Each structure stands twice: as structure tokens, then as C-alpha cells.
Amino acid sequence: MAQVSEQHKQQAAQLLATAATLERGYQAFLGNGNLKVFQPQVNELDNLHRQWLADLESFKNSLRALGAEPKTLAYMNEAFESLAEHIKKFAG
């Protein structure tokens, strides 16, 4: 089975960084009482969230195509699905 490439490691790091940005952004919005004045920023977060989900799916498909070990795939799935659910709660 193939090892996870440096490119995949960088993609995973970028996905994690974007997840953190999304979480902080949504938390800030909720912390400000869902004020309408922040709706343009929330719309940007929603767009980023949709892009993040698409990038995550592409990343997982790429790992599968690479022939990553089942244990690696399971670990990535568990970690990122947990993040996706967490962000989804904030996004509403």
C-alpha cells in the first residue's frame, strides 16, 4: 500500500486550518447574538463551508485512489467527519 504523500499531508493541514477558521467565524457570529449586520460575513462562511466540504470529499477520494491503507482512511474519516459535524452545528 502507498504511503500518504507530502501533498496529502499539506492538504490535510489546510483542511484542518480551514476547519478552525470556520469554527472561529461561526462562534464569533453566534457570540454577537446573530446580528443581521454580520450576515455578509456569515454568507462568506457558508460559501467557505461548502467549499471545505467539497475539498474534504476530494481529499478522501484522492487518498482512496492512492491506495492509502484502510487504517489511514478510517482515521482520516473519523477525524474529519467529527470536525464536519462540529462545524455543521455552528453553521446551523
Backbone hydrogen bonds, N-H to C=O, Kabsch-Sander energy under -0.5 kcal/mol:
donor,donor_aa,acceptor,acceptor_aa,energy
2,A,67,G,-0.7
9,K,5,S,-2.1
10,Q,6,E,-2.3
11,Q,7,Q,-2.4
12,A,8,H,-2.6
13,A,9,K,-2.1
14,Q,10,Q,-2.3
15,L,11,Q,-2.6
16,L,12,A,-2.3
17,A,13,A,-2.3
18,T,14,Q,-2.6
19,A,15,L,-2.2
20,A,16,L,-2.1
21,T,17,A,-2.1
22,L,18,T,-2.6
23,E,19,A,-2.6
24,R,20,A,-2.6
25,G,21,T,-2.5
26,Y,22,L,-2.8
27,Q,23,E,-2.4
28,A,24,R,-2.4
29,F,25,G,-2.0
30,L,26,Y,-2.6
31,G,27,Q,-2.6
32,N,28,A,-1.0
32,N,29,F,-0.8
33,G,30,L,-1.5
34,N,29,F,-1.7
35,L,32,N,-0.5
38,F,35,L,-1.6
39,Q,36,K,-2.2
42,V,38,F,-2.1
43,N,39,Q,-2.7
44,E,40,P,-1.8
45,L,41,Q,-2.4
46,D,42,V,-2.8
47,N,43,N,-2.2
48,L,44,E,-2.7
49,H,45,L,-2.8
50,R,46,D,-2.3
51,Q,47,N,-2.4
52,W,48,L,-2.7
53,L,49,H,-2.4
54,A,50,R,-2.0
55,D,51,Q,-2.9
56,L,52,W,-2.7
57,E,53,L,-2.2
58,S,54,A,-2.3
59,F,55,D,-2.5
60,K,56,L,-2.5
61,N,57,E,-2.5
62,S,58,S,-2.3
63,L,59,F,-2.2
64,R,60,K,-2.2
65,A,61,N,-2.5
66,L,62,S,-2.0
67,G,63,L,-0.9
67,G,64,R,-0.8
68,A,63,L,-2.3
69,E,2,A,-0.5
73,L,69,E,-2.4
74,A,70,P,-2.7
75,Y,71,K,-2.2
76,M,72,T,-2.6
77,N,73,L,-2.8
78,E,74,A,-2.6
79,A,75,Y,-2.6
80,F,76,M,-2.8
81,E,77,N,-2.7
82,S,78,E,-1.8
83,L,79,A,-1.8
84,A,80,F,-2.8
85,E,81,E,-2.4
86,H,82,S,-2.1
87,I,83,L,-2.7
88,K,84,A,-2.3
89,K,85,E,-1.7
90,F,86,H,-1.3
91,A,87,I,-2.7
92,G,88,K,-1.5
